[in-house]
Amino acid sequence: MTPMTTLTRLRLPSPRTATRATRRRAPVWLGTVPFGILVLITLFARLIVPFDPERVAGPSNLAPDATYLFGTDATGMDVFSRTIAATQINLLMAFLVTIFATAIGLIIGLIVGMNEATTGVVGIAGRGVNRFIDLTDAVPPLIVGVVVVGLFGPSVISLSIALSVILLPNQVRLTRAEVLKVRSDAYVDAAAMAGLRPWRIMLRHVLPNSARPAVENSSNIFGVSIIVSASLGFLGVGLNPPTPEWGVMISSGVSDVMLGGWWTTLFPALALCIAVASAAGVTGVLTRLTRGPAAAR
């Protein structure tokens, strides 16, 4: 056997190694496919539903059958149509909350992390914002949601604002902690010595290298916002009936369960669980994409 043959054999991956690599990549698809299906349902919800989700479709409290796949509720509205339409509303709010909380959290965390150690008004303001963010842990999230909805009224925009206020501090903390590490790196000092303005250093050098934790956490923000919005709807401070929303549907179907109408609560609850689980799966995907192969081990 020649040395060249030995070297060639050492370079060729064995079938067992390739199989293990394929298995490591499999969870990525398991995490993205359910979420992609939910996105498609969100985009085409009004084309999927067989009945108007806000109008009476048939007799009340019908069990699931070929015509009414998920049955009807106490008012005669089709549960399948309402569950699909609620997917569009709940996921739309979750997308808005994720974008708002992540974008604003990155900006605030960047400013606070870069300036809280400085002197003067900017440093005092940065430290004050940091202390205020810490104080928000003492306020129950649902209380904040109830107050914001009470001030602005129940709508998709007001609920998105309320949820963004609730979940914003998490993104601020993650960004600030990363900025505190990045700002002491050599390339940041080199940029300052080169005469770049502070805002340019923040946007060009610090922000791109500090955004990873907040981006990875954005899928968690997505899942938590779905849970909190459904909780507000269950408590009666969410969207007004007959607007289809998972929390409202679960709340209104509790009394039907006592009378045997299990389907009015089961299907929206399952949709809620699937949405949260798919968001959790995306968290692993984002972690692998941002941290590279080491995160897959």
C-alpha positions as CSV (number, residue, x, y, z in Angstrom):
1,M,0.0,0.0,0.0
2,T,1.5,3.3,-1.0
3,P,1.5,6.4,1.2
4,M,-0.7,8.2,-1.3
5,T,-3.3,5.4,-1.0
6,T,-3.2,5.6,2.8
7,L,-3.6,9.4,2.7
8,T,-6.6,9.1,0.4
9,R,-8.3,6.6,2.6
10,L,-7.8,8.8,5.6
11,R,-9.5,11.7,3.9
12,L,-12.6,9.8,2.8
13,P,-15.4,9.9,5.4
14,S,-16.9,6.6,6.4
15,P,-20.6,5.9,5.8
16,R,-21.1,5.7,9.5
17,T,-19.6,9.2,9.9
18,A,-21.9,10.6,7.1
19,T,-24.9,9.0,8.8
20,R,-24.1,10.6,12.1
21,A,-23.7,14.0,10.4
22,T,-27.1,13.5,8.7
23,R,-28.7,12.7,12.0
24,R,-27.2,15.8,13.5
25,R,-28.8,17.9,10.7
26,A,-32.2,16.2,11.0
27,P,-33.4,18.3,14.0
28,V,-32.9,21.5,11.9
29,W,-35.7,20.4,9.5
30,L,-37.8,19.2,12.4
31,G,-37.6,22.7,13.8
32,T,-38.3,24.7,10.7
33,V,-41.0,22.7,8.8
34,P,-43.7,23.1,11.5
35,F,-43.0,26.8,11.8
36,G,-43.0,27.2,8.0
37,I,-46.4,25.5,7.8
38,L,-47.7,27.9,10.4
39,V,-46.4,30.8,8.4
40,L,-48.2,29.5,5.3
41,I,-51.4,29.2,7.3
42,T,-50.9,32.8,8.5
43,L,-50.6,34.1,5.0
44,F,-53.4,32.2,3.5
45,A,-55.8,31.7,6.5
46,R,-58.7,33.5,4.8
47,L,-58.4,31.2,1.8
48,I,-58.4,28.0,3.9
49,V,-61.4,28.6,6.1
50,P,-64.7,27.1,4.8
51,F,-66.9,29.5,6.8
52,D,-66.7,33.1,8.0
53,P,-65.0,32.8,11.4
54,E,-67.0,35.7,12.8
55,R,-70.5,34.6,11.7
56,V,-72.8,31.7,12.6
57,A,-72.2,28.7,10.4
58,G,-74.7,26.2,11.7
59,P,-76.4,24.8,14.7
60,S,-74.7,25.3,18.1
61,N,-72.6,22.7,19.9
62,L,-72.3,20.3,17.0
63,A,-69.6,17.6,17.4
64,P,-66.9,17.4,14.7
65,D,-68.1,15.8,11.5
66,A,-67.4,15.9,7.7
67,T,-68.9,19.4,7.3
68,Y,-67.7,21.0,10.6
69,L,-64.2,19.5,11.0
70,F,-63.8,20.8,14.5
71,G,-67.5,21.1,15.4
72,T,-69.3,24.4,16.3
73,D,-69.3,26.4,19.4
74,A,-72.2,27.6,21.6
75,T,-73.1,30.4,19.2
76,G,-72.9,28.1,16.1
77,M,-69.6,29.4,14.7
78,D,-67.3,26.9,13.0
79,V,-64.4,26.1,15.3
80,F,-62.1,25.0,12.5
81,S,-62.5,28.3,10.7
82,R,-62.0,30.3,13.9
83,T,-58.9,28.3,14.9
84,I,-57.3,28.9,11.5
85,A,-58.2,32.6,11.5
86,A,-56.9,32.9,15.1
87,T,-53.6,31.5,13.8
88,Q,-53.3,34.5,11.6
89,I,-54.1,37.0,14.3
90,N,-52.0,35.4,17.1
91,L,-49.0,34.9,14.8
92,L,-49.3,38.4,13.4
93,M,-49.1,39.8,16.9
94,A,-46.2,37.5,17.7
95,F,-44.3,38.7,14.6
96,L,-44.9,42.4,15.5
97,V,-43.9,41.9,19.1
98,T,-40.7,40.0,18.1
99,I,-39.7,42.7,15.6
100,F,-40.5,45.6,18.0
101,A,-38.9,44.1,21.1
102,T,-35.8,42.9,19.3
103,A,-35.2,46.1,17.3
104,I,-35.8,48.5,20.3
105,G,-34.0,46.2,22.7
106,L,-30.9,46.2,20.4
107,I,-30.9,50.0,20.2
108,I,-31.4,50.6,24.0
109,G,-29.0,47.8,25.0
110,L,-26.4,49.2,22.6
111,I,-26.7,52.8,23.9
112,V,-26.8,51.7,27.6
113,G,-23.9,49.3,27.3
114,M,-21.7,51.9,25.5
115,N,-22.4,54.8,27.8
116,E,-23.3,53.6,31.3
117,A,-19.7,53.7,32.4
118,T,-19.1,57.3,31.1
119,T,-19.5,60.5,33.1
120,G,-21.9,63.3,32.5
121,V,-25.6,63.3,31.5
122,V,-25.3,60.4,29.0
123,G,-23.7,58.1,31.6
124,I,-26.3,59.0,34.2
125,A,-29.1,58.4,31.7
126,G,-27.6,55.0,30.8
127,R,-27.3,53.9,34.4
128,G,-30.8,55.1,35.1
129,V,-32.2,53.1,32.1
130,N,-30.3,50.1,33.3
131,R,-31.8,50.4,36.8
132,F,-35.3,50.9,35.4
133,I,-34.9,47.7,33.3
134,D,-34.0,45.8,36.5
135,L,-37.0,47.2,38.3
136,T,-39.4,45.8,35.6
137,D,-38.7,42.3,37.0
138,A,-40.8,43.2,40.0
139,V,-43.9,43.9,37.9
140,P,-46.0,40.9,36.8
141,P,-46.1,40.9,33.0
142,L,-49.9,40.4,32.9
143,I,-50.4,43.5,35.0
144,V,-48.5,45.5,32.4
145,G,-50.6,44.0,29.7
146,V,-53.8,44.8,31.4
147,V,-52.7,48.4,32.0
148,V,-51.6,49.0,28.4
149,V,-54.8,47.4,27.0
150,G,-56.9,49.5,29.4
151,L,-55.2,52.7,28.2
152,F,-55.3,52.0,24.4
153,G,-58.2,49.6,24.1
154,P,-58.2,46.0,22.9
155,S,-56.7,45.8,19.4
156,V,-53.9,44.0,17.6
157,I,-51.7,47.2,17.8
158,S,-52.4,47.9,21.5
159,L,-51.8,44.2,22.4
160,S,-48.5,44.2,20.3
161,I,-47.4,47.4,22.2
162,A,-48.3,45.8,25.5
163,L,-46.4,42.6,24.8
164,S,-43.4,44.5,23.4
165,V,-43.2,46.5,26.7
166,I,-43.4,43.2,28.6
167,L,-40.7,41.4,26.7
168,L,-38.4,44.3,25.8
169,P,-36.2,44.1,29.0
170,N,-35.0,40.6,28.1
171,Q,-33.6,41.8,24.8
172,V,-32.0,44.9,26.4
173,R,-30.2,42.8,29.0
174,L,-28.8,40.4,26.5
175,T,-27.6,43.1,24.2
176,R,-26.1,45.2,27.0
177,A,-24.2,42.2,28.4
178,E,-22.7,41.5,25.0
179,V,-21.9,45.1,24.4
180,L,-19.9,45.2,27.6
181,K,-17.7,42.4,26.4
182,V,-17.4,43.7,22.8
183,R,-16.6,47.3,23.6
184,S,-13.3,46.3,25.3
185,D,-12.0,44.3,22.2
186,A,-8.9,45.5,20.4
187,Y,-10.7,46.3,17.1
188,V,-13.0,48.7,18.9
189,D,-10.0,50.5,20.4
190,A,-8.4,50.5,17.0
191,A,-11.4,52.1,15.4
192,A,-11.5,54.8,18.1
193,M,-7.8,55.5,17.6
194,A,-8.4,55.7,13.8
195,G,-10.7,58.7,14.5
196,L,-14.0,57.1,13.8
197,R,-17.0,58.8,15.4
198,P,-18.6,57.0,18.4
199,W,-21.9,56.4,16.6
200,R,-20.1,54.9,13.6
201,I,-18.1,52.6,15.9
202,M,-21.4,51.6,17.6
203,L,-23.2,50.8,14.4
204,R,-20.4,49.4,12.3
205,H,-18.3,47.5,14.9
206,V,-20.1,47.0,18.1
207,L,-23.7,46.3,17.1
208,P,-23.0,43.6,14.5
209,N,-20.9,41.7,17.0
210,S,-23.4,42.2,19.9
211,A,-26.7,41.3,18.3
212,R,-26.3,37.5,18.3
213,P,-27.8,36.8,21.8
214,A,-30.9,39.0,21.1
215,V,-31.3,37.4,17.6
216,E,-31.2,33.9,19.1
217,N,-33.6,34.9,21.8
218,S,-36.1,36.3,19.3
219,S,-37.8,33.0,18.7
220,N,-38.3,32.7,22.5
221,I,-39.8,36.2,22.4
222,F,-42.1,34.9,19.6
223,G,-43.3,31.9,21.7
224,V,-43.7,33.8,24.9
225,S,-45.7,36.5,23.2
226,I,-48.2,33.9,21.9
227,I,-48.6,32.5,25.5
228,V,-49.0,36.0,27.0
229,S,-51.5,37.2,24.4
230,A,-53.6,34.0,24.8
231,S,-53.4,34.6,28.6
232,L,-54.7,38.1,28.2
233,G,-57.5,36.8,26.0
234,F,-58.4,34.1,28.5
235,L,-58.6,36.7,31.2
236,G,-61.0,38.8,29.1
237,V,-58.7,41.7,28.4
238,G,-57.6,40.7,24.9
239,L,-59.5,41.1,21.6
240,N,-63.2,41.4,21.8
241,P,-65.5,38.5,20.7
242,P,-66.3,37.4,18.1
243,T,-62.8,38.1,16.9
244,P,-61.1,34.7,16.6
245,E,-58.2,34.5,19.1
246,W,-56.9,31.4,20.8
247,G,-57.2,32.7,24.4
248,V,-60.7,34.1,23.8
249,M,-61.8,30.8,22.2
250,I,-60.4,28.7,25.1
251,S,-62.0,31.0,27.7
252,S,-65.4,30.9,26.0
253,G,-65.2,27.2,25.5
254,V,-64.6,26.3,29.2
255,S,-68.3,26.3,30.0
256,D,-69.0,24.1,26.9
257,V,-66.5,21.5,28.2
258,M,-68.6,21.0,31.3
259,L,-71.5,20.1,29.1
260,G,-69.5,17.7,26.9
261,G,-68.4,20.1,24.2
262,W,-64.7,19.3,24.5
263,W,-63.9,20.4,20.9
264,T,-64.5,24.1,21.5
265,T,-61.5,24.3,23.8
266,L,-59.3,21.4,22.7
267,F,-58.5,22.5,19.1
268,P,-57.5,26.1,19.9
269,A,-55.4,24.8,22.8
270,L,-53.7,22.3,20.5
271,A,-53.0,25.1,18.0
272,L,-51.5,27.2,20.8
273,C,-49.2,24.3,21.9
274,I,-48.1,23.6,18.3
275,A,-47.2,27.3,17.7
276,V,-45.2,27.5,20.9
277,A,-43.4,24.2,20.2
278,S,-42.5,25.3,16.7
279,A,-41.1,28.6,18.0
280,A,-39.0,26.5,20.4
281,G,-37.7,24.5,17.5
282,V,-36.7,27.6,15.6
283,T,-34.6,28.6,18.7
284,G,-32.3,25.6,18.1
285,V,-32.1,26.4,14.4
286,L,-31.0,30.0,15.1
287,T,-28.5,28.8,17.6
288,R,-26.9,26.5,15.1
289,L,-26.9,29.2,12.4
290,T,-25.3,31.9,14.6
291,R,-22.8,29.7,16.5
292,G,-21.8,27.3,13.8
293,P,-21.0,23.6,14.0
294,A,-20.0,23.7,17.7
295,A,-23.6,24.3,18.7
296,A,-24.7,21.1,17.0
297,R,-22.6,18.9,19.3
